[in-house]
């Protein structure tokens, strides 16, 4: 609730109001406590108040009971007791529903929430894929090649096509980008296929979420509450936490520096926050710490909701100035260390021992410490959290669907489309390459066929030339024999003429034979 321009969240043991200052709400916060101790109610009270102030809110609905914030609360005997206890009946408390936009990565219980592979980036995507350090580095190079060659990575088929392209041409890229093993690229491809099988093809694509669409208010001036249905998503803790981290990173990237504001521009609640830091590689953990540290200067408050403060790394925990600690139980020595760590994170109150109080808190009770005007944490106080104005519990499918269909963003994000990107460009390049290779092969075969024909023609010309030469020789020899015989015979006749008729005939025959012999000898020579 809003009281005197401040966020009234609880009353202390003396019945005095306990506030969070709107100007300090972007200094981030922590809501911690064991299951069933009241974390969800605290989250809803804060979300409702931010919305009443005109501040948009994002929160994840892990169990399905946050969706009830859409509807007004229902009066009951228990609620009447709580209303009387806080004396809020005449202080503006009234059951009220809030403007809600439902989102769902799988597109079943909310507007389809998508991003592109390029926007997710290699570091976050590596976490989803479960890649080791070497594989992360190779994936980063693949992204760099895609960027350098202006190949947009929109969906998973783009990424698979790009990985295959780099694998086939890894030798050509080695000089500029370093050696990339086909075995390593193959391992990344298998991880991508596994993600695709688990539903990844649904949340990588266009239209990708423009997070600026979340900075909206209702016609009544209330901040829009964006609820991500996470009941099915939470089954894949790595995907859930990485997707929320991407949204935080997007906010960090697009938001301008605004300095100190009277109230946040947006508040982001990260439920089941321990999943964000589980098995997180060092480069990503450093990125998380950077985002948490710097995003407050852009007017965004981040609130981690988890069971134990030990779930949050010290570097991040140190940035959480506003703390609400519900009950913790210490059944084992490890539990006792956790309670002690939680107690030590508060500024000590001399009136009680924080370690003991944490273990004795009832449902709806908490220890709180908020930042004052100077940004200094207040002394820890034991408080009772106010009741929410909205309905506590799930909503029916019909109510949810009506809310989805009535959203102004439904039309923008409902239908997916597939723009020309890496897959199409590489496919076209592959087809062109195949055509060029086929043409080159056809030209090579034609050249070979032409060479064979030319060789056959040359051989035929040679044969014809030899045949013509032999014919000429034979004709010449035949003519020569005839001429030589005739000449020799006439000469022989003249020589044998004095010897009478017999001598003339004998001389002619001998002359003809002698002429042909001489000519034959000349041809052989």
C-alpha positions in Angstrom: 0.0 0.0 0.0 1.0 3.6 -0.5 1.0 5.7 2.6 2.4 9.2 2.8 4.0 8.7 -0.6 6.0 5.7 0.7 5.7 1.9 0.2 3.9 0.6 3.3 4.8 -3.0 3.5 4.4 -4.0 7.2 3.9 -3.0 10.8 6.4 -3.6 13.5 5.7 -5.2 16.9 4.6 -1.8 18.3 2.1 -1.4 15.5 4.1 1.3 13.7 4.2 1.3 10.0 7.4 0.1 8.3 8.2 1.6 4.9 10.4 1.2 1.9 11.3 4.5 0.3 10.4 4.6 -3.4 13.6 6.5 -4.1 15.6 3.6 -2.7 13.5 0.8 -4.4 16.0 0.6 -7.3 18.7 -0.3 -4.9 17.5 -3.9 -5.3 16.3 -6.3 -2.6 16.0 -9.8 -1.3 12.9 -11.8 -0.2 14.0 -15.0 1.5 12.5 -17.7 3.6 11.6 -21.4 3.8 8.7 -22.8 1.8 5.3 -21.7 3.2 6.5 -18.8 5.3 4.9 -16.0 3.2 7.4 -15.0 0.5 4.7 -15.0 -2.3 2.4 -12.7 -0.2 5.4 -10.3 0.4 6.1 -10.4 -3.4 2.5 -9.6 -4.2 2.2 -6.8 -1.7 5.3 -5.1 -3.2 4.2 -5.7 -6.8 0.7 -4.3 -6.1 2.2 -1.2 -4.5 4.6 -0.6 -7.3 1.8 -0.9 -9.8 -0.3 1.6 -7.7 2.6 4.0 -8.1 2.6 3.6 -11.9 5.7 1.5 -11.9 5.7 -1.5 -14.3 6.6 -4.9 -12.8 7.9 -8.2 -14.1 7.5 -11.3 -12.0 7.7 -15.1 -12.7 4.8 -17.3 -11.7 6.5 -20.5 -10.6 3.6 -22.3 -8.9 0.7 -20.7 -10.8 -0.6 -18.8 -7.8 0.8 -15.3 -8.7 -1.7 -15.1 -11.6 -4.4 -14.3 -9.1 -3.1 -10.8 -9.0 -5.4 -10.2 -12.0 -8.5 -10.5 -9.8 -9.7 -8.7 -6.6 -9.1 -10.5 -3.4 -12.0 -12.5 -1.8 -13.2 -11.5 1.7 -12.9 -14.2 4.4 -12.8 -14.4 8.2 -9.0 -14.7 8.1 -8.7 -11.6 5.9 -11.1 -9.6 8.1 -8.8 -10.4 11.1 -5.8 -9.2 9.2 -7.5 -6.1 8.1 -8.6 -5.3 11.6 -5.1 -6.1 13.0 -3.5 -3.5 10.7 -6.3 -1.1 11.0 -6.3 -0.5 7.3 -10.1 -0.6 6.6 -10.2 3.2 6.6 -6.7 3.8 5.2 -7.3 3.0 1.5 -7.3 -0.8 1.6 -9.8 -2.3 -0.8 -9.9 -5.6 -2.7 -8.6 -4.9 -6.1 -7.4 -6.6 -9.3 -4.4 -5.3 -11.3 -3.6 -4.9 -15.0 -1.7 -8.0 -16.0 -0.1 -9.2 -19.3 0.6 -12.9 -19.3 3.7 -14.3 -21.1 4.8 -17.8 -21.8 8.0 -19.1 -23.5 6.0 -22.1 -24.8 3.0 -19.9 -25.9 0.4 -21.9 -23.9 -0.5 -19.8 -20.9 0.5 -16.4 -22.2 1.6 -14.4 -25.1 4.5 -16.1 -26.9 7.7 -14.7 -25.6 10.6 -15.0 -28.0 14.1 -13.8 -28.5 16.6 -14.4 -31.3 19.8 -16.4 -31.1 21.9 -13.3 -31.8 20.2 -11.4 -29.0 20.7 -14.2 -26.5 24.4 -14.2 -27.3 27.0 -16.9 -27.1 27.6 -16.6 -23.3 24.0 -17.1 -22.2 23.3 -19.6 -24.9 26.3 -21.7 -23.9 24.8 -21.9 -20.4 21.5 -23.2 -21.8 23.4 -25.7 -24.0 25.6 -26.9 -21.1 28.8 -26.2 -23.0 32.3 -26.5 -21.5 34.9 -23.7 -21.8 36.3 -24.9 -25.1 32.9 -25.3 -26.6 31.9 -21.8 -25.3 34.9 -20.3 -27.0 34.1 -22.0 -30.3 30.5 -20.9 -30.2 31.7 -17.4 -29.6 33.9 -17.6 -32.7 30.9 -18.9 -34.7 28.9 -15.9 -33.6 31.8 -13.6 -34.6 32.0 -15.1 -38.1 28.2 -14.8 -38.5 28.5 -11.1 -37.5 31.4 -10.4 -39.7 29.7 -12.0 -42.7 26.3 -10.3 -41.9 24.5 -13.6 -41.4 21.7 -13.0 -38.9 21.1 -15.8 -36.4 17.4 -15.7 -35.7 16.4 -19.2 -34.8 18.0 -22.6 -34.1 18.0 -23.6 -37.7 20.1 -20.6 -38.4 22.5 -21.6 -35.7 22.7 -25.2 -37.0 23.3 -24.0 -40.5 26.1 -21.7 -39.3 27.8 -24.4 -37.3 27.7 -26.7 -40.3 29.0 -24.0 -42.6 31.9 -23.2 -40.3 32.7 -26.9 -39.8 32.9 -27.5 -43.6 35.1 -24.4 -44.1 37.1 -24.5 -40.9 40.4 -24.6 -42.7 39.6 -21.3 -44.5 38.7 -19.6 -41.2 41.7 -21.0 -39.2 44.1 -18.1 -40.2 41.8 -15.3 -39.0 39.8 -17.0 -36.2 41.9 -19.9 -35.0 41.6 -23.6 -35.4 38.2 -25.1 -34.8 37.8 -28.9 -34.4 35.0 -30.5 -36.3 34.6 -32.8 -33.3 34.0 -29.8 -31.0 31.6 -28.2 -33.4 29.7 -31.5 -33.7 29.3 -31.6 -29.9 27.8 -28.1 -30.0 25.4 -29.2 -32.8 24.2 -32.1 -30.8 23.5 -29.8 -27.8 21.5 -27.5 -30.1 19.5 -30.4 -31.4 18.7 -31.4 -27.8 17.5 -27.9 -27.0 15.4 -27.9 -30.2 13.8 -31.2 -29.2 12.9 -29.8 -25.7 11.0 -26.9 -27.3 13.7 -24.5 -28.0 12.4 -23.8 -31.5 9.4 -22.0 -30.0 11.3 -19.3 -28.1 14.0 -18.5 -30.6 12.5 -16.5 -33.5 10.7 -13.5 -34.6 8.9 -11.3 -33.5 11.4 -11.1 -30.7 10.3 -9.3 -27.5 11.0 -5.6 -27.5 11.3 -5.1 -23.7 10.4 -1.4 -24.2 6.8 -2.7 -24.6 6.8 -3.5 -20.9 7.0 0.2 -19.9 3.3 0.7 -20.0 0.5 1.7 -17.6 -3.2 1.0 -17.6 -5.8 3.7 -18.5 -6.1 4.2 -14.7 -2.4 5.0 -14.5 -1.3 1.7 -12.8 1.9 0.0 -13.8 1.4 -3.1 -16.0 2.3 -6.3 -14.2 4.0 -8.7 -16.6 3.6 -12.3 -15.4 5.8 -15.0 -17.0 4.1 -18.4 -16.6 6.9 -20.7 -15.3 5.2 -23.8 -14.1 6.5 -25.9 -17.0 9.6 -23.8 -17.6 10.9 -24.3 -14.0 11.4 -28.0 -14.9 14.4 -26.8 -16.9 16.1 -24.6 -14.2 19.0 -23.6 -16.5 16.7 -22.4 -19.2 14.4 -20.6 -16.8 17.2 -18.7 -15.1 19.1 -17.9 -18.2 16.0 -16.5 -19.9 15.3 -14.3 -17.0 19.0 -13.2 -16.9 18.6 -12.4 -20.6 15.7 -10.1 -19.8 17.7 -8.4 -17.1 20.6 -7.9 -19.6 18.2 -6.5 -22.2 16.9 -4.0 -19.7 20.5 -3.0 -18.9 21.4 -2.6 -22.6 18.4 -0.5 -23.7 17.8 1.7 -20.6 19.5 5.1 -20.5 21.4 6.4 -17.5 18.9 8.3 -15.4 20.6 8.8 -12.0 18.5 9.1 -8.9 14.8 9.0 -9.4 11.8 9.5 -7.1 10.7 6.0 -8.0 11.9 3.1 -10.2 11.1 3.0 -13.9 10.6 -0.8 -13.5 10.9 -3.5 -10.9 12.0 -7.1 -11.8 11.3 -10.0 -9.4 13.4 -13.0 -9.9 11.8 -16.0 -8.1 13.7 -19.2 -7.4 16.8 -17.1 -7.7 19.2 -19.9 -6.6 18.8 -21.4 -10.1 20.5 -18.3 -11.5 23.8 -19.1 -9.7 23.7 -22.9 -9.8 26.7 -24.2 -11.9 27.2 -20.8 -13.3 30.6 -20.3 -15.1 32.8 -17.5 -13.9 32.4 -15.2 -16.9 28.6 -15.4 -16.6 28.7 -14.8 -12.8 30.8 -11.7 -13.4 28.2 -10.5 -16.0 25.4 -11.0 -13.5 27.3 -9.0 -10.8 27.9 -6.3 -13.3 24.3 -6.1 -14.4 23.0 -6.0 -10.8 25.6 -3.4 -9.8 25.0 -1.0 -12.7 21.3 -1.4 -13.6 20.1 0.6 -10.6 21.6 3.7 -12.2 19.1 3.1 -15.1 16.1 3.1 -12.7 15.5 -0.6 -12.6 15.1 -2.5 -9.3 15.9 -6.2 -9.1 14.5 -8.3 -6.3 15.7 -11.9 -5.7 13.3 -14.4 -4.2 14.8 -17.5 -2.7 14.8 -19.8 0.3 18.1 -18.8 1.8 20.4 -15.7 1.4 23.3 -18.2 1.0 21.9 -19.0 -2.4 23.1 -15.5 -3.6 26.9 -14.9 -4.1 28.4 -12.3 -1.8 29.2 -10.0 -4.7 25.5 -9.8 -5.6 24.1 -10.0 -2.0 26.2 -6.9 -1.2 24.1 -4.9 -3.8 20.7 -5.9 -2.2 19.9 -3.0 0.1 16.3 -3.9 1.0 15.8 -7.2 2.8 12.8 -9.2 3.9 13.7 -12.4 5.7 10.9 -14.9 6.5 11.4 -17.9 8.7 14.3 -20.4 8.3 14.6 -23.7 10.0 17.8 -25.1 11.4 17.6 -28.9 11.7 21.2 -29.7 10.8 24.6 -28.0 11.4 24.5 -26.9 7.7 21.1 -25.3 8.3 22.4 -23.5 11.4 25.3 -22.0 9.3 22.7 -20.8 6.8 20.6 -19.1 9.6 23.7 -17.5 11.0 24.7 -16.2 7.6 21.2 -14.7 7.2 21.3 -13.1 10.6 24.8 -11.6 10.0 23.6 -9.9 6.9 21.4 -7.6 9.0 22.3 -4.5 11.0 21.9 -5.8 14.5 19.0 -4.8 16.7 20.0 -4.6 20.4 16.5 -5.7 21.5 16.7 -9.2 20.2 19.0 -11.9 18.8 18.4 -12.1 15.1 19.7 -15.7 14.9 17.0 -16.9 17.3 14.1 -14.7 15.9 14.6 -16.0 12.3 13.9 -19.5 13.5 10.8 -18.6 15.4 9.0 -16.4 12.9 5.4 -17.5 12.0 3.7 -17.3 8.6 3.4 -13.7 7.5 6.1 -12.6 9.9 9.5 -11.4 8.8 12.6 -9.5 9.7 13.1 -6.5 7.5 15.8 -3.8 6.9 15.3 -1.1 4.3 17.5 1.7 3.1 17.0 5.2 4.6 17.3 8.5 2.7 21.0 8.3 2.9 21.2 4.7 1.5 22.1 3.3 4.9 20.4 0.0 6.0 18.0 0.4 8.9 18.3 -1.7 12.1 16.6 -5.0 11.6 12.9 -5.1 12.8 10.5 -7.9 13.3 7.3 -7.2 11.4 4.0 -8.5 10.2 3.5 -8.2 6.4 0.3 -6.5 5.2 -2.3 -8.6 3.3 -2.5 -8.3 -0.5 -5.4 -6.6 -2.2 -5.6 -9.1 -5.0 -6.7 -12.7 -5.1 -4.4 -15.3 -3.6 -4.3 -18.4 -5.8 -4.5 -19.5 -9.4 -7.1 -18.4 -12.0 -9.1 -20.5 -14.4 -8.2 -21.0 -18.1 -11.1 -18.9 -19.4 -10.1 -15.9 -17.3 -6.5 -16.2 -18.4 -7.3 -16.5 -22.1 -9.6 -13.5 -22.0 -6.7 -11.5 -20.4 -4.3 -12.7 -23.1 -6.6 -11.9 -26.0 -7.5 -8.4 -24.6 -3.8 -7.4 -24.3 -2.7 -4.8 -26.8 0.5 -6.8 -27.3 -1.2 -10.0 -28.3 -1.6 -9.1 -31.9 2.0 -7.9 -32.1 3.5 -11.2 -30.8 0.9 -13.9 -31.5 2.1 -14.9 -34.9 5.7 -16.0 -35.7 7.4 -15.2 -38.9 10.6 -16.4 -40.5 12.7 -13.6 -42.0 15.6 -14.2 -44.4 18.6 -15.0 -42.2 21.6 -17.3 -42.0 19.8 -20.5 -42.9 18.3 -19.1 -46.1 21.4 -17.2 -47.1 23.7 -20.2 -46.6 21.2 -22.5 -48.3 21.2 -20.2 -51.3 25.0 -20.1 -51.1 25.1 -23.9 -51.0 22.7 -24.2 -54.0 24.9 -21.7 -55.9 28.0 -23.6 -55.0 26.4 -26.9 -56.1 25.4 -25.3 -59.4 28.9 -23.9 -59.9 30.4 -27.3 -59.0 28.0 -29.1 -61.3 28.8 -26.6 -64.1 32.5 -27.0 -63.6 32.1 -30.7 -63.6 30.0 -30.5 -66.8 32.6 -28.3 -68.4 35.4 -30.6 -67.4 33.6 -33.6 -68.9 32.9 -31.6 -72.0 36.5 -30.6 -72.3 37.6 -34.2 -71.8 35.1 -35.3 -74.5 36.3 -32.6 -76.8 39.9 -33.7 -76.2 39.0 -37.3 -77.0 37.2 -36.2 -80.2 40.2 -34.0 -81.2 42.6 -36.9 -80.6 40.4 -39.2 -82.6 40.2 -36.6 -85.5 44.0 -36.1 -85.3 44.5 -39.9 -85.5 42.1 -40.1 -88.4 43.8 -37.3 -90.2 47.2 -39.0 -89.7 45.7 -42.3 -91.0 44.3 -40.5 -94.0 47.6 -38.8 -94.7 49.4 -42.1 -94.5 46.8 -43.7 -96.8 47.1 -40.9 -99.3 50.9 -41.1 -99.2 50.8 -44.8 -99.8 48.3 -44.4 -102.7 50.5 -41.7 -104.3 53.5 -44.0 -104.0 51.6 -46.9 -105.4 50.2 -44.8 -108.3 53.6 -43.3 -109.0 55.2 -46.7 -108.9 52.6 -48.1 -111.3 53.0 -45.2 -113.7 56.7 -45.4 -113.4 56.7 -49.2 -114.1 54.6 -48.6 -117.2 56.7 -45.7 -118.5 60.0 -47.5 -117.6 58.8 -50.7 -119.3 57.7 -48.9 -122.4 60.9 -46.8 -122.6 63.1 -49.9 -121.9 61.3 -52.0 -124.4 61.7 -49.3 -127.2 65.4 -49.0 -126.2 65.8 -52.8 -126.2 64.1 -53.1 -129.6 66.5 -50.5 -131.1 69.4 -52.3 -129.6 68.2 -55.7 -130.9 67.1 -54.5 -134.3 70.4 -55.4 -136.1 69.9 -59.0 -135.1 66.7 -59.4 -136.9 63.2 -59.9 -135.6 64.2 -62.3 -132.9 66.8 -59.9 -131.6 64.3 -57.0 -131.6 61.8 -58.9 -129.5 64.4 -60.2 -127.1 65.9 -56.7 -126.8 62.5 -55.1 -126.1 61.7 -57.6 -123.3 65.1 -57.2 -121.7 64.9 -53.5 -121.9 61.4 -53.4 -120.3 62.6 -55.5 -117.3 65.7 -53.5 -116.9 63.7 -50.2 -116.8 61.3 -51.4 -114.3 64.1 -52.7 -112.0 65.9 -49.4 -112.1 62.7 -47.5 -111.3 61.9 -49.9 -108.4 65.3 -49.3 -106.9 64.8 -45.5 -107.2 61.4 -45.7 -105.4 62.8 -47.8 -102.6 65.6 -45.3 -102.1 
